[in-house]
Amino acid sequence: MCGLVHDGAREGAELLEAVLAWARAQTGRLQARPSCVQLSELCNGITDVQEGAARSKGVRLRSAVGPDAMAFADENMLATIVRNLLSNAIKFTPRGGEVVLGAEAQGEWEVLAVSDTGVGMRSEDVKKLFRVDTHFSCAGTDQERGSGMGLILCKELVELNGGLISVESEAGRGSTFRVRLPRRSAKMPLEVNA
């Protein structure tokens, strides 16, 4: 019973946090305060926290974010994005599956990717994911509940940081969510190799 109460309280707090952040973003009161973020520290810390949820479901969780991965973004917003994407991946991956968090530099961009071997989605469901006018939520593989607000908030936070979020998914084959963020501020000089 204690575990159920704890999970319910955590889900309620996460929903409230998502709704409040989304409302602040909609009214222009939520502003990004970007800085250079060393992604391996941030991602490894969040992965360590999510490890318990993954282990209790029998899902392997691993971070493959290298030490050179970095982004110019609001660290708190970025942590919220990564937490939400990992939590969703764990939620929709059945026992024996795997969730991997990775990062790859692509020119001026850093692309974070959360991939899972979960249930995946039909193309018509993918089209509903980031839209506030179309409520879309379904139960996880252990009947975990969601509000449908998490990905909408992620999209808002990514865009506030000058980035893009996308998803590739196929029913029965898993999903990969990608977050593209600038590696440096537009005001920072380019590195010059001597």
N, C-alpha and C positions, 0 to 999 in steps of 0.2 A: 504494500500500500504506500509506503514512504517513497518508493521509486516512482510510482504513478503520480503522486502528489508533486514530487520534485519536477518530473517531466512536464506536467500540466502547468506548473508555475513558470517554468522556463519558457514554454511555448507561448504562454500569455504575455510574458515580459518581452519576448522577441517580437510578437505581433504588435504590441503597443509601441515599442521602439521603432518598428518599421512604419507604422501609421504616422507617428509624430514626425519622423524624419521626412517622410514623403510629403506631409502637409507643409512643413517648413520649406521644402524644395519648391512646392507649388506656389507658395506666397513670396518666394524670393528671399526668405530669411535664412536659408541654409547656404552658406558659402564655403567653398573649398579653400583651404589654407595649405597649398602644396609645398612640398620640400622634397629633397632627394631621399628616397626610401630604399634601403638595402633589403631586397625582397626575400632573400633566403632566411634571414632572421625572423621577419614577420611571418612568412609562410610556414616555417618550421615550428614556430610557437603556436600558431593556430592549429596546425596538424596535430601537435602533441595534445592540445586540449580536446580535439575531436576524436582522438584515438579511442577513448573509452566508449563512445557511442558506436564507433565502427566495430570494435572488438565484441561488444555485446550483441551485435547483429551477425557476427562471423564474416565481416567484410574486411579485406586487406586495405589499408590506407597508407599511402606513401607520398612523400614530397620529393620531387626531383628538380628542385629549384637550385640552380648553381650559385656560387658565391659572387659572380659578376652581375647577376640579374639586379637591375634597379629601375625605378620609375620615379618620375617627378609628379607626385600626387599627394593628396591629403591622406596622411597615414591612418587616421581613424576611419575615414570613409573606405579606404582600401581594405582595412581589416574587416569592416562590415561586409563588403562585397565578397571577400574570400571566405569568410565564415559562412555566409549564406549559401554560396555555391557548393562548398564542401558538405554542409549539412543536407542540402537537397540531394547531392550525389549519393550520400550514404543512405538517405531515406528511400531512394528509388533503386537501390542495388540489393539484390537478394543475397542470401547466405552463400558464401563461397566466391562472391564477386570481388572486384577490385576498383578502388578509386585512386587516381593519380593526379597530383597537382604539379604542373610543370611551368617553365617560363623559357621564352626564347627571344633573343634580340632580333629584330627585323628592321634594320636601318635606324631611323630615329625613334622607333617604337619598341616597346617591350610587350610581348604577348603572353599573358598568363592563361593557362588552359587547365580546366578541371574536366577530366575524362573518367567515365565510369563504364562498367560492363552491366549496367542495369537494364531496366525494362524498356527504356527508350520511349519515343513518342511518334505518333503519326504526324505527317506533314501539316494536316489541318489543325492539330493541337499546337504545334510549334508556332504557327501564325498568331495564336492567341496569347502567347506567353508574356510579352512586354506591354500589353495594352491594358490601360485602366478601364476602358469602356467595355471590355469583355472579361468577366470574371472567370478565371480558370484555375481550378485546384482539384487534385485527386489524392487519394490515400497512397501512402508509401507501401513498400512490400511487406511490412509488418503492421499495416493499417495505421501508420502514423498520419496525423492530420496536418494540414497546412492551410494558410490563409489565402494564398495566391498573391500576396502583397510583396513577398520577398524579392522576386525577380523584377517587379516594377520599381521597387526602391533601388535595386542594383543598377538598373538602367539609368535612373536619375543620377545616382552617385557617380557612375562612370562618365556620363556626359558632363557633369559639373567639373570633372577633372580633365576635360578635353579628349576623352577616349570614346571607344565604341565597344559594344558587347554584341556577341553573335552566338548562335548555337547550331550545331549539326547533330541530328538525331535520327535514328531509325528504330521503329517499333521492334522490340525483342533483341536489339543489338547495342543498346546503350546510347549515351549522349556525350558530347564535348561542348562545353561552354568556353568561349574565348573572350578575354578582356584585353583590348589594345589600349595602352597608355603611353604618353610621351616618356622617353628616357631622360629628357632634360628639359629645362625651361627654355622657351624661345629666346629669353634674354641672356642665357648662358653662352659664352663663346664656344665655338667648335674647338676640339682638341687639335693641337698642331704637333705632328710628329717631326722631331728634329733629325 
